[in-house]
């Protein structure tokens, strides 16, 4: 008997099948964790000019254009891939 998929697993499957809404849902599930990462890594001298939410917004747009890279892989953590996209931004 197979284990039922987690909610994230279902959304990842939908993303792999081309569902654009799936990326938005998955991104929102990880948004707070990613925001804390950006806050931690953002140089203090840039705080007045760059907001972590702006970085995440740009990263979301990057993720939307790069989603095919994630979906082409057969395995791997969505969060790790998303973290890489945010770090590049």
PDB file of N, CA, C and O in Angstrom, chain B, residues numbered from 101:
ATOM      1  N   UNK B 101       0.854  -1.179   0.000  1.00  0.00           N
ATOM      2  CA  UNK B 101       0.000   0.000   0.000  1.00  0.00           C
ATOM      3  C   UNK B 101       0.895   1.236   0.000  1.00  0.00           C
ATOM      4  O   UNK B 101       1.879   1.278   0.739  1.00  0.00           O
ATOM      5  N   UNK B 102       0.576   2.244  -0.813  1.00  0.00           N
ATOM      6  CA  UNK B 102       1.392   3.447  -0.893  1.00  0.00           C
ATOM      7  C   UNK B 102       0.901   4.499   0.088  1.00  0.00           C
ATOM      8  O   UNK B 102      -0.278   4.563   0.437  1.00  0.00           O
ATOM      9  N   UNK B 103       1.848   5.316   0.518  1.00  0.00           N
ATOM     10  CA  UNK B 103       1.525   6.414   1.430  1.00  0.00           C
ATOM     11  C   UNK B 103       0.819   7.524   0.655  1.00  0.00           C
ATOM     12  O   UNK B 103       1.158   7.775  -0.501  1.00  0.00           O
ATOM     13  N   UNK B 104      -0.157   8.193   1.272  1.00  0.00           N
ATOM     14  CA  UNK B 104      -0.776   9.336   0.591  1.00  0.00           C
ATOM     15  C   UNK B 104       0.227  10.484   0.496  1.00  0.00           C
ATOM     16  O   UNK B 104       1.062  10.665   1.383  1.00  0.00           O
ATOM     17  N   UNK B 105       0.139  11.249  -0.576  1.00  0.00           N
ATOM     18  CA  UNK B 105       1.058  12.372  -0.768  1.00  0.00           C
ATOM     19  C   UNK B 105       0.708  13.506   0.186  1.00  0.00           C
ATOM     20  O   UNK B 105      -0.449  13.728   0.540  1.00  0.00           O
ATOM     21  N   UNK B 106       1.767  14.217   0.587  1.00  0.00           N
ATOM     22  CA  UNK B 106       1.532  15.401   1.409  1.00  0.00           C
ATOM     23  C   UNK B 106       0.906  16.482   0.528  1.00  0.00           C
ATOM     24  O   UNK B 106       0.887  16.378  -0.698  1.00  0.00           O
ATOM     25  N   UNK B 107       0.403  17.504   1.179  1.00  0.00           N
ATOM     26  CA  UNK B 107      -0.200  18.603   0.424  1.00  0.00           C
ATOM     27  C   UNK B 107       0.834  19.244  -0.488  1.00  0.00           C
ATOM     28  O   UNK B 107       0.529  19.576  -1.633  1.00  0.00           O
ATOM     29  N   UNK B 108       2.064  19.421   0.011  1.00  0.00           N
ATOM     30  CA  UNK B 108       3.131  19.990  -0.818  1.00  0.00           C
ATOM     31  C   UNK B 108       3.428  19.095  -2.005  1.00  0.00           C
ATOM     32  O   UNK B 108       3.661  19.580  -3.113  1.00  0.00           O
ATOM     33  N   UNK B 109       3.421  17.786  -1.775  1.00  0.00           N
ATOM     34  CA  UNK B 109       3.671  16.847  -2.863  1.00  0.00           C
ATOM     35  C   UNK B 109       2.654  16.963  -3.975  1.00  0.00           C
ATOM     36  O   UNK B 109       2.992  16.847  -5.153  1.00  0.00           O
ATOM     37  N   UNK B 110       1.414  17.190  -3.603  1.00  0.00           N
ATOM     38  CA  UNK B 110       0.353  17.365  -4.597  1.00  0.00           C
ATOM     39  C   UNK B 110       0.602  18.640  -5.401  1.00  0.00           C
ATOM     40  O   UNK B 110       0.460  18.650  -6.624  1.00  0.00           O
ATOM     41  N   UNK B 111       0.975  19.717  -4.702  1.00  0.00           N
ATOM     42  CA  UNK B 111       1.244  20.983  -5.393  1.00  0.00           C
ATOM     43  C   UNK B 111       2.472  20.866  -6.297  1.00  0.00           C
ATOM     44  O   UNK B 111       2.502  21.453  -7.378  1.00  0.00           O
ATOM     45  N   UNK B 112       3.473  20.121  -5.866  1.00  0.00           N
ATOM     46  CA  UNK B 112       4.660  19.917  -6.706  1.00  0.00           C
ATOM     47  C   UNK B 112       4.281  19.148  -7.966  1.00  0.00           C
ATOM     48  O   UNK B 112       4.747  19.472  -9.058  1.00  0.00           O
ATOM     49  N   UNK B 113       3.446  18.141  -7.817  1.00  0.00           N
ATOM     50  CA  UNK B 113       2.966  17.408  -8.990  1.00  0.00           C
ATOM     51  C   UNK B 113       2.208  18.332  -9.941  1.00  0.00           C
ATOM     52  O   UNK B 113       2.352  18.236 -11.159  1.00  0.00           O
ATOM     53  N   UNK B 114       1.409  19.219  -9.378  1.00  0.00           N
ATOM     54  CA  UNK B 114       0.660  20.163 -10.209  1.00  0.00           C
ATOM     55  C   UNK B 114       1.601  21.131 -10.917  1.00  0.00           C
ATOM     56  O   UNK B 114       1.382  21.485 -12.075  1.00  0.00           O
ATOM     57  N   UNK B 115       2.656  21.558 -10.209  1.00  0.00           N
ATOM     58  CA  UNK B 115       3.655  22.434 -10.820  1.00  0.00           C
ATOM     59  C   UNK B 115       4.328  21.729 -11.989  1.00  0.00           C
ATOM     60  O   UNK B 115       4.523  22.316 -13.053  1.00  0.00           O
ATOM     61  N   UNK B 116       4.677  20.472 -11.783  1.00  0.00           N
ATOM     62  CA  UNK B 116       5.328  19.695 -12.845  1.00  0.00           C
ATOM     63  C   UNK B 116       4.417  19.475 -14.041  1.00  0.00           C
ATOM     64  O   UNK B 116       4.895  19.276 -15.158  1.00  0.00           O
ATOM     65  N   UNK B 117       3.116  19.509 -13.818  1.00  0.00           N
ATOM     66  CA  UNK B 117       2.178  19.341 -14.932  1.00  0.00           C
ATOM     67  C   UNK B 117       1.834  20.675 -15.598  1.00  0.00           C
ATOM     68  O   UNK B 117       1.029  20.716 -16.528  1.00  0.00           O
ATOM     69  N   UNK B 118       2.447  21.771 -15.120  1.00  0.00           N
ATOM     70  CA  UNK B 118       2.252  23.063 -15.778  1.00  0.00           C
ATOM     71  C   UNK B 118       1.279  24.004 -15.100  1.00  0.00           C
ATOM     72  O   UNK B 118       0.955  25.050 -15.664  1.00  0.00           O
ATOM     73  N   UNK B 119       0.803  23.675 -13.919  1.00  0.00           N
ATOM     74  CA  UNK B 119      -0.146  24.526 -13.198  1.00  0.00           C
ATOM     75  C   UNK B 119       0.583  25.733 -12.614  1.00  0.00           C
ATOM     76  O   UNK B 119       1.430  25.581 -11.733  1.00  0.00           O
ATOM     77  N   UNK B 120       0.255  26.939 -13.102  1.00  0.00           N
ATOM     78  CA  UNK B 120       0.929  28.160 -12.644  1.00  0.00           C
ATOM     79  C   UNK B 120       0.544  28.528 -11.204  1.00  0.00           C
ATOM     80  O   UNK B 120       1.343  29.118 -10.478  1.00  0.00           O
ATOM     81  N   UNK B 121      -0.663  28.182 -10.804  1.00  0.00           N
ATOM     82  CA  UNK B 121      -1.111  28.476  -9.442  1.00  0.00           C
ATOM     83  C   UNK B 121      -0.273  27.713  -8.414  1.00  0.00           C
ATOM     84  O   UNK B 121      -0.078  28.186  -7.294  1.00  0.00           O
ATOM     85  N   UNK B 122       0.214  26.553  -8.790  1.00  0.00           N
ATOM     86  CA  UNK B 122       0.988  25.715  -7.868  1.00  0.00           C
ATOM     87  C   UNK B 122       2.243  26.428  -7.383  1.00  0.00           C
ATOM     88  O   UNK B 122       2.602  26.317  -6.210  1.00  0.00           O
ATOM     89  N   UNK B 123       2.912  27.155  -8.267  1.00  0.00           N
ATOM     90  CA  UNK B 123       4.113  27.883  -7.855  1.00  0.00           C
ATOM     91  C   UNK B 123       3.767  28.925  -6.801  1.00  0.00           C
ATOM     92  O   UNK B 123       4.497  29.081  -5.822  1.00  0.00           O
ATOM     93  N   UNK B 124       2.674  29.633  -6.986  1.00  0.00           N
ATOM     94  CA  UNK B 124       2.249  30.651  -6.025  1.00  0.00           C
ATOM     95  C   UNK B 124       1.961  30.034  -4.659  1.00  0.00           C
ATOM     96  O   UNK B 124       2.351  30.582  -3.628  1.00  0.00           O
ATOM     97  N   UNK B 125       1.282  28.900  -4.658  1.00  0.00           N
ATOM     98  CA  UNK B 125       0.950  28.232  -3.397  1.00  0.00           C
ATOM     99  C   UNK B 125       2.211  27.737  -2.706  1.00  0.00           C
ATOM    100  O   UNK B 125       2.383  27.943  -1.505  1.00  0.00           O
ATOM    101  N   UNK B 126       3.092  27.085  -3.456  1.00  0.00           N
ATOM    102  CA  UNK B 126       4.333  26.558  -2.866  1.00  0.00           C
ATOM    103  C   UNK B 126       5.218  27.693  -2.356  1.00  0.00           C
ATOM    104  O   UNK B 126       5.816  27.582  -1.286  1.00  0.00           O
ATOM    105  N   UNK B 127       5.302  28.777  -3.114  1.00  0.00           N
ATOM    106  CA  UNK B 127       6.118  29.913  -2.685  1.00  0.00           C
ATOM    107  C   UNK B 127       5.567  30.501  -1.387  1.00  0.00           C
ATOM    108  O   UNK B 127       6.328  30.833  -0.478  1.00  0.00           O
ATOM    109  N   UNK B 128       4.256  30.626  -1.306  1.00  0.00           N
ATOM    110  CA  UNK B 128       3.655  31.199  -0.098  1.00  0.00           C
ATOM    111  C   UNK B 128       3.865  30.296   1.113  1.00  0.00           C
ATOM    112  O   UNK B 128       3.964  30.786   2.238  1.00  0.00           O
ATOM    113  N   UNK B 129       3.933  28.977   0.893  1.00  0.00           N
ATOM    114  CA  UNK B 129       4.190  28.056   2.004  1.00  0.00           C
ATOM    115  C   UNK B 129       5.584  28.270   2.599  1.00  0.00           C
ATOM    116  O   UNK B 129       5.792  28.050   3.792  1.00  0.00           O
ATOM    117  N   UNK B 130       6.526  28.693   1.779  1.00  0.00           N
ATOM    118  CA  UNK B 130       7.911  28.854   2.223  1.00  0.00           C
ATOM    119  C   UNK B 130       8.308  30.321   2.415  1.00  0.00           C
ATOM    120  O   UNK B 130       9.447  30.607   2.782  1.00  0.00           O
ATOM    121  N   UNK B 131       7.391  31.239   2.173  1.00  0.00           N
ATOM    122  CA  UNK B 131       7.713  32.667   2.159  1.00  0.00           C
ATOM    123  C   UNK B 131       8.351  33.162   3.458  1.00  0.00           C
ATOM    124  O   UNK B 131       9.369  33.852   3.410  1.00  0.00           O
ATOM    125  N   UNK B 132       7.787  32.834   4.597  1.00  0.00           N
ATOM    126  CA  UNK B 132       8.313  33.354   5.864  1.00  0.00           C
ATOM    127  C   UNK B 132       9.728  32.836   6.130  1.00  0.00           C
ATOM    128  O   UNK B 132      10.600  33.583   6.573  1.00  0.00           O
ATOM    129  N   UNK B 133       9.935  31.581   5.860  1.00  0.00           N
ATOM    130  CA  UNK B 133      11.283  30.998   6.041  1.00  0.00           C
ATOM    131  C   UNK B 133      12.291  31.668   5.109  1.00  0.00           C
ATOM    132  O   UNK B 133      13.418  31.954   5.512  1.00  0.00           O
ATOM    133  N   UNK B 134      11.886  31.917   3.867  1.00  0.00           N
ATOM    134  CA  UNK B 134      12.760  32.597   2.914  1.00  0.00           C
ATOM    135  C   UNK B 134      12.993  34.046   3.326  1.00  0.00           C
ATOM    136  O   UNK B 134      14.092  34.576   3.158  1.00  0.00           O
ATOM    137  N   UNK B 135      11.966  34.680   3.862  1.00  0.00           N
ATOM    138  CA  UNK B 135      12.107  36.083   4.310  1.00  0.00           C
ATOM    139  C   UNK B 135      13.133  36.177   5.431  1.00  0.00           C
ATOM    140  O   UNK B 135      13.964  37.086   5.440  1.00  0.00           O
ATOM    141  N   UNK B 136      13.082  35.251   6.367  1.00  0.00           N
ATOM    142  CA  UNK B 136      14.069  35.246   7.457  1.00  0.00           C
ATOM    143  C   UNK B 136      15.479  35.033   6.917  1.00  0.00           C
ATOM    144  O   UNK B 136      16.434  35.633   7.411  1.00  0.00           O
ATOM    145  N   UNK B 137      15.607  34.190   5.914  1.00  0.00           N
ATOM    146  CA  UNK B 137      16.910  33.947   5.299  1.00  0.00           C
ATOM    147  C   UNK B 137      17.438  35.231   4.649  1.00  0.00           C
ATOM    148  O   UNK B 137      18.608  35.574   4.813  1.00  0.00           O
ATOM    149  N   UNK B 138      16.585  35.931   3.920  1.00  0.00           N
ATOM    150  CA  UNK B 138      16.999  37.179   3.268  1.00  0.00           C
ATOM    151  C   UNK B 138      17.380  38.207   4.318  1.00  0.00           C
ATOM    152  O   UNK B 138      18.402  38.879   4.176  1.00  0.00           O
ATOM    153  N   UNK B 139      16.585  38.343   5.363  1.00  0.00           N
ATOM    154  CA  UNK B 139      16.904  39.290   6.430  1.00  0.00           C
ATOM    155  C   UNK B 139      18.260  38.992   7.041  1.00  0.00           C
ATOM    156  O   UNK B 139      19.042  39.906   7.300  1.00  0.00           O
ATOM    157  N   UNK B 140      18.537  37.736   7.271  1.00  0.00           N
ATOM    158  CA  UNK B 140      19.794  37.334   7.888  1.00  0.00           C
ATOM    159  C   UNK B 140      20.981  37.626   6.975  1.00  0.00           C
ATOM    160  O   UNK B 140      22.031  38.065   7.444  1.00  0.00           O
ATOM    161  N   UNK B 141      20.820  37.387   5.674  1.00  0.00           N
ATOM    162  CA  UNK B 141      21.931  37.535   4.739  1.00  0.00           C
ATOM    163  C   UNK B 141      22.096  38.950   4.184  1.00  0.00           C
ATOM    164  O   UNK B 141      23.151  39.283   3.645  1.00  0.00           O
ATOM    165  N   UNK B 142      21.079  39.767   4.310  1.00  0.00           N
ATOM    166  CA  UNK B 142      21.131  41.111   3.753  1.00  0.00           C
ATOM    167  C   UNK B 142      22.079  41.989   4.567  1.00  0.00           C
ATOM    168  O   UNK B 142      21.960  42.099   5.787  1.00  0.00           O
ATOM    169  N   UNK B 143      23.007  42.600   3.872  1.00  0.00           N
ATOM    170  CA  UNK B 143      23.984  43.481   4.526  1.00  0.00           C
ATOM    171  C   UNK B 143      23.242  44.630   5.214  1.00  0.00           C
ATOM    172  O   UNK B 143      22.350  45.244   4.629  1.00  0.00           O
ATOM    173  N   UNK B 144      23.621  44.910   6.450  1.00  0.00           N
ATOM    174  CA  UNK B 144      22.939  45.955   7.246  1.00  0.00           C
ATOM    175  C   UNK B 144      22.968  47.316   6.549  1.00  0.00           C
ATOM    176  O   UNK B 144      22.053  48.119   6.728  1.00  0.00           O
ATOM    177  N   UNK B 145      23.999  47.578   5.766  1.00  0.00           N
ATOM    178  CA  UNK B 145      24.101  48.867   5.069  1.00  0.00           C
ATOM    179  C   UNK B 145      23.040  49.016   3.987  1.00  0.00           C
ATOM    180  O   UNK B 145      22.774  50.128   3.530  1.00  0.00           O
ATOM    181  N   UNK B 146      22.435  47.912   3.577  1.00  0.00           N
ATOM    182  CA  UNK B 146      21.424  47.959   2.522  1.00  0.00           C
ATOM    183  C   UNK B 146      19.998  48.011   3.053  1.00  0.00           C
ATOM    184  O   UNK B 146      19.060  48.186   2.275  1.00  0.00           O
ATOM    185  N   UNK B 147      19.815  47.862   4.361  1.00  0.00           N
ATOM    186  CA  UNK B 147      18.466  47.808   4.926  1.00  0.00           C
ATOM    187  C   UNK B 147      17.607  49.023   4.575  1.00  0.00           C
ATOM    188  O   UNK B 147      16.401  48.886   4.371  1.00  0.00           O
ATOM    189  N   UNK B 148      18.199  50.181   4.506  1.00  0.00           N
ATOM    190  CA  UNK B 148      17.425  51.381   4.202  1.00  0.00           C
ATOM    191  C   UNK B 148      16.966  51.450   2.757  1.00  0.00           C
ATOM    192  O   UNK B 148      16.002  52.147   2.441  1.00  0.00           O
ATOM    193  N   UNK B 149      17.656  50.727   1.875  1.00  0.00           N
ATOM    194  CA  UNK B 149      17.352  50.805   0.449  1.00  0.00           C
ATOM    195  C   UNK B 149      16.663  49.564  -0.105  1.00  0.00           C
ATOM    196  O   UNK B 149      15.949  49.644  -1.105  1.00  0.00           O
ATOM    197  N   UNK B 150      16.869  48.430   0.529  1.00  0.00           N
ATOM    198  CA  UNK B 150      16.319  47.183   0.015  1.00  0.00           C
ATOM    199  C   UNK B 150      15.488  46.506   1.100  1.00  0.00           C
ATOM    200  O   UNK B 150      15.948  46.325   2.228  1.00  0.00           O
ATOM    201  N   UNK B 151      14.286  46.144   0.753  1.00  0.00           N
ATOM    202  CA  UNK B 151      13.394  45.471   1.690  1.00  0.00           C
ATOM    203  C   UNK B 151      13.392  43.970   1.364  1.00  0.00           C
ATOM    204  O   UNK B 151      13.352  43.601   0.190  1.00  0.00           O
ATOM    205  N   UNK B 152      13.433  43.110   2.370  1.00  0.00           N
ATOM    206  CA  UNK B 152      13.402  41.659   2.107  1.00  0.00           C
ATOM    207  C   UNK B 152      12.188  41.224   1.275  1.00  0.00           C
ATOM    208  O   UNK B 152      12.290  40.296   0.473  1.00  0.00           O
ATOM    209  N   UNK B 153      11.058  41.881   1.459  1.00  0.00           N
ATOM    210  CA  UNK B 153       9.874  41.529   0.669  1.00  0.00           C
ATOM    211  C   UNK B 153      10.067  41.844  -0.814  1.00  0.00           C
ATOM    212  O   UNK B 153       9.552  41.133  -1.676  1.00  0.00           O
ATOM    213  N   UNK B 154      10.818  42.922  -1.108  1.00  0.00           N
ATOM    214  CA  UNK B 154      11.123  43.237  -2.503  1.00  0.00           C
ATOM    215  C   UNK B 154      12.020  42.168  -3.115  1.00  0.00           C
ATOM    216  O   UNK B 154      11.846  41.790  -4.274  1.00  0.00           O
ATOM    217  N   UNK B 155      12.973  41.687  -2.337  1.00  0.00           N
ATOM    218  CA  UNK B 155      13.849  40.614  -2.804  1.00  0.00           C
ATOM    219  C   UNK B 155      13.017  39.371  -3.109  1.00  0.00           C
ATOM    220  O   UNK B 155      13.223  38.718  -4.131  1.00  0.00           O
ATOM    221  N   UNK B 156      12.080  39.047  -2.223  1.00  0.00           N
ATOM    222  CA  UNK B 156      11.236  37.871  -2.441  1.00  0.00           C
ATOM    223  C   UNK B 156      10.335  38.035  -3.660  1.00  0.00           C
ATOM    224  O   UNK B 156      10.090  37.072  -4.387  1.00  0.00           O
ATOM    225  N   UNK B 157       9.850  39.231  -3.881  1.00  0.00           N
ATOM    226  CA  UNK B 157       9.010  39.473  -5.048  1.00  0.00           C
ATOM    227  C   UNK B 157       9.812  39.245  -6.328  1.00  0.00           C
ATOM    228  O   UNK B 157       9.330  38.601  -7.260  1.00  0.00           O
ATOM    229  N   UNK B 158      11.029  39.772  -6.369  1.00  0.00           N
ATOM    230  CA  UNK B 158      11.897  39.557  -7.530  1.00  0.00           C
ATOM    231  C   UNK B 158      12.238  38.078  -7.688  1.00  0.00           C
ATOM    232  O   UNK B 158      12.276  37.557  -8.803  1.00  0.00           O
ATOM    233  N   UNK B 159      12.486  37.408  -6.568  1.00  0.00           N
ATOM    234  CA  UNK B 159      12.825  35.983  -6.601  1.00  0.00           C
ATOM    235  C   UNK B 159      11.641  35.169  -7.108  1.00  0.00           C
ATOM    236  O   UNK B 159      11.834  34.186  -7.823  1.00  0.00           O
ATOM    237  N   UNK B 160      10.431  35.558  -6.753  1.00  0.00           N
ATOM    238  CA  UNK B 160       9.250  34.850  -7.251  1.00  0.00           C
ATOM    239  C   UNK B 160       9.173  34.952  -8.770  1.00  0.00           C
ATOM    240  O   UNK B 160       8.874  33.969  -9.450  1.00  0.00           O
ATOM    241  N   UNK B 161       9.440  36.131  -9.295  1.00  0.00           N
ATOM    242  CA  UNK B 161       9.426  36.300 -10.748  1.00  0.00           C
ATOM    243  C   UNK B 161      10.505  35.442 -11.404  1.00  0.00           C
ATOM    244  O   UNK B 161      10.278  34.842 -12.455  1.00  0.00           O
ATOM    245  N   UNK B 162      11.681  35.389 -10.775  1.00  0.00           N
ATOM    246  CA  UNK B 162      12.742  34.510 -11.270  1.00  0.00           C
ATOM    247  C   UNK B 162      12.301  33.054 -11.239  1.00  0.00           C
ATOM    248  O   UNK B 162      12.517  32.311 -12.197  1.00  0.00           O
ATOM    249  N   UNK B 163      11.683  32.650 -10.136  1.00  0.00           N
ATOM    250  CA  UNK B 163      11.233  31.265  -9.999  1.00  0.00           C
ATOM    251  C   UNK B 163      10.190  30.930 -11.062  1.00  0.00           C
ATOM    252  O   UNK B 163      10.171  29.819 -11.591  1.00  0.00           O
ATOM    253  N   UNK B 164       9.333  31.883 -11.367  1.00  0.00           N
ATOM    254  CA  UNK B 164       8.304  31.642 -12.388  1.00  0.00           C
ATOM    255  C   UNK B 164       8.939  31.397 -13.757  1.00  0.00           C
ATOM    256  O   UNK B 164       8.455  30.567 -14.526  1.00  0.00           O
ATOM    257  N   UNK B 165      10.011  32.111 -14.059  1.00  0.00           N
ATOM    258  CA  UNK B 165      10.662  31.904 -15.353  1.00  0.00           C
ATOM    259  C   UNK B 165      11.561  30.673 -15.348  1.00  0.00           C
ATOM    260  O   UNK B 165      11.852  30.117 -16.407  1.00  0.00           O
ATOM    261  N   UNK B 166      12.003  30.244 -14.169  1.00  0.00           N
ATOM    262  CA  UNK B 166      12.897  29.090 -14.073  1.00  0.00           C
ATOM    263  C   UNK B 166      12.196  27.814 -13.619  1.00  0.00           C
ATOM    264  O   UNK B 166      12.860  26.796 -13.423  1.00  0.00           O
ATOM    265  N   UNK B 167      10.908  27.835 -13.451  1.00  0.00           N
ATOM    266  CA  UNK B 167      10.185  26.668 -12.930  1.00  0.00           C
ATOM    267  C   UNK B 167      10.438  25.427 -13.770  1.00  0.00           C
ATOM    268  O   UNK B 167      10.438  24.311 -13.252  1.00  0.00           O
ATOM    269  N   UNK B 168      10.653  25.617 -15.054  1.00  0.00           N
ATOM    270  CA  UNK B 168      10.921  24.478 -15.944  1.00  0.00           C
ATOM    271  C   UNK B 168      12.181  23.735 -15.498  1.00  0.00           C
ATOM    272  O   UNK B 168      12.259  22.514 -15.634  1.00  0.00           O
ATOM    273  N   UNK B 169      13.170  24.463 -14.966  1.00  0.00           N
ATOM    274  CA  UNK B 169      14.398  23.820 -14.492  1.00  0.00           C
ATOM    275  C   UNK B 169      14.091  22.858 -13.338  1.00  0.00           C
ATOM    276  O   UNK B 169      14.645  21.761 -13.266  1.00  0.00           O
ATOM    277  N   UNK B 170      13.212  23.282 -12.452  1.00  0.00           N
ATOM    278  CA  UNK B 170      12.846  22.400 -11.339  1.00  0.00           C
ATOM    279  C   UNK B 170      12.031  21.214 -11.832  1.00  0.00           C
ATOM    280  O   UNK B 170      12.267  20.076 -11.428  1.00  0.00           O
ATOM    281  N   UNK B 171      11.078  21.487 -12.699  1.00  0.00           N
ATOM    282  CA  UNK B 171      10.189  20.415 -13.143  1.00  0.00           C
ATOM    283  C   UNK B 171      10.894  19.391 -14.019  1.00  0.00           C
ATOM    284  O   UNK B 171      10.443  18.249 -14.117  1.00  0.00           O
ATOM    285  N   UNK B 172      11.998  19.783 -14.661  1.00  0.00           N
ATOM    286  CA  UNK B 172      12.755  18.841 -15.482  1.00  0.00           C
ATOM    287  C   UNK B 172      13.544  17.846 -14.642  1.00  0.00           C
ATOM    288  O   UNK B 172      13.867  16.752 -15.105  1.00  0.00           O
ATOM    289  N   UNK B 173      13.857  18.233 -13.393  1.00  0.00           N
ATOM    290  CA  UNK B 173      14.574  17.319 -12.514  1.00  0.00           C
ATOM    291  C   UNK B 173      13.608  16.247 -12.023  1.00  0.00           C
ATOM    292  O   UNK B 173      12.429  16.519 -11.795  1.00  0.00           O
ATOM    293  N   UNK B 174      14.112  15.040 -11.863  1.00  0.00           N
ATOM    294  CA  UNK B 174      13.245  13.961 -11.411  1.00  0.00           C
ATOM    295  C   UNK B 174      13.103  13.926  -9.900  1.00  0.00           C
ATOM    296  O   UNK B 174      12.123  13.392  -9.381  1.00  0.00           O
ATOM    297  N   UNK B 175      14.067  14.487  -9.193  1.00  0.00           N
ATOM    298  CA  UNK B 175      13.991  14.487  -7.730  1.00  0.00           C
ATOM    299  C   UNK B 175      14.602  15.778  -7.207  1.00  0.00           C
ATOM    300  O   UNK B 175      15.128  16.587  -7.971  1.00  0.00           O
ATOM    301  N   UNK B 176      14.525  15.952  -5.929  1.00  0.00           N
ATOM    302  CA  UNK B 176      15.089  17.142  -5.308  1.00  0.00           C
ATOM    303  C   UNK B 176      14.041  17.896  -4.527  1.00  0.00           C
ATOM    304  O   UNK B 176      12.842  17.815  -4.793  1.00  0.00           O
ATOM    305  N   UNK B 177      14.526  18.616  -3.575  1.00  0.00           N
ATOM    306  CA  UNK B 177      13.659  19.380  -2.698  1.00  0.00           C
ATOM    307  C   UNK B 177      13.248  20.697  -3.360  1.00  0.00           C
ATOM    308  O   UNK B 177      14.092  21.434  -3.869  1.00  0.00           O
ATOM    309  N   UNK B 178      11.957  20.979  -3.348  1.00  0.00           N
ATOM    310  CA  UNK B 178      11.489  22.246  -3.899  1.00  0.00           C
ATOM    311  C   UNK B 178      12.049  23.403  -3.090  1.00  0.00           C
ATOM    312  O   UNK B 178      12.443  24.422  -3.657  1.00  0.00           O
ATOM    313  N   UNK B 179      12.088  23.257  -1.764  1.00  0.00           N
ATOM    314  CA  UNK B 179      12.597  24.348  -0.938  1.00  0.00           C
ATOM    315  C   UNK B 179      14.061  24.644  -1.256  1.00  0.00           C
ATOM    316  O   UNK B 179      14.448  25.809  -1.344  1.00  0.00           O
ATOM    317  N   UNK B 180      14.871  23.612  -1.427  1.00  0.00           N
ATOM    318  CA  UNK B 180      16.294  23.822  -1.738  1.00  0.00           C
ATOM    319  C   UNK B 180      16.432  24.555  -3.065  1.00  0.00           C
ATOM    320  O   UNK B 180      17.243  25.473  -3.187  1.00  0.00           O
ATOM    321  N   UNK B 181      15.652  24.160  -4.052  1.00  0.00           N
ATOM    322  CA  UNK B 181      15.684  24.840  -5.342  1.00  0.00           C
ATOM    323  C   UNK B 181      15.247  26.297  -5.192  1.00  0.00           C
ATOM    324  O   UNK B 181      15.874  27.200  -5.746  1.00  0.00           O
ATOM    325  N   UNK B 182      14.184  26.517  -4.449  1.00  0.00           N
ATOM    326  CA  UNK B 182      13.682  27.867  -4.230  1.00  0.00           C
ATOM    327  C   UNK B 182      14.689  28.709  -3.464  1.00  0.00           C
ATOM    328  O   UNK B 182      14.876  29.883  -3.782  1.00  0.00           O
ATOM    329  N   UNK B 183      15.330  28.141  -2.479  1.00  0.00           N
ATOM    330  CA  UNK B 183      16.362  28.845  -1.719  1.00  0.00           C
ATOM    331  C   UNK B 183      17.498  29.284  -2.645  1.00  0.00           C
ATOM    332  O   UNK B 183      18.025  30.388  -2.505  1.00  0.00           O
ATOM    333  N   UNK B 184      17.871  28.423  -3.586  1.00  0.00           N
ATOM    334  CA  UNK B 184      18.916  28.780  -4.546  1.00  0.00           C
ATOM    335  C   UNK B 184      18.483  29.966  -5.408  1.00  0.00           C
ATOM    336  O   UNK B 184      19.282  30.866  -5.668  1.00  0.00           O
ATOM    337  N   UNK B 185      17.229  29.973  -5.850  1.00  0.00           N
ATOM    338  CA  UNK B 185      16.723  31.080  -6.659  1.00  0.00           C
ATOM    339  C   UNK B 185      16.760  32.374  -5.860  1.00  0.00           C
ATOM    340  O   UNK B 185      17.179  33.410  -6.376  1.00  0.00           O
ATOM    341  N   UNK B 186      16.326  32.325  -4.604  1.00  0.00           N
ATOM    342  CA  UNK B 186      16.316  33.517  -3.745  1.00  0.00           C
ATOM    343  C   UNK B 186      17.747  33.986  -3.467  1.00  0.00           C
ATOM    344  O   UNK B 186      18.012  35.188  -3.475  1.00  0.00           O
ATOM    345  N   UNK B 187      18.649  33.073  -3.226  1.00  0.00           N
ATOM    346  CA  UNK B 187      20.045  33.435  -2.942  1.00  0.00           C
ATOM    347  C   UNK B 187      20.662  34.130  -4.159  1.00  0.00           C
ATOM    348  O   UNK B 187      21.407  35.098  -4.009  1.00  0.00           O
ATOM    349  N   UNK B 188      20.361  33.650  -5.332  1.00  0.00           N
ATOM    350  CA  UNK B 188      20.891  34.297  -6.547  1.00  0.00           C
ATOM    351  C   UNK B 188      20.360  35.716  -6.701  1.00  0.00           C
ATOM    352  O   UNK B 188      21.061  36.606  -7.183  1.00  0.00           O
ATOM    353  N   UNK B 189      19.123  35.910  -6.289  1.00  0.00           N
ATOM    354  CA  UNK B 189      18.521  37.237  -6.410  1.00  0.00           C
ATOM    355  C   UNK B 189      19.210  38.205  -5.456  1.00  0.00           C
ATOM    356  O   UNK B 189      18.849  39.381  -5.402  1.00  0.00           O
TER     357      UNK B 189
END
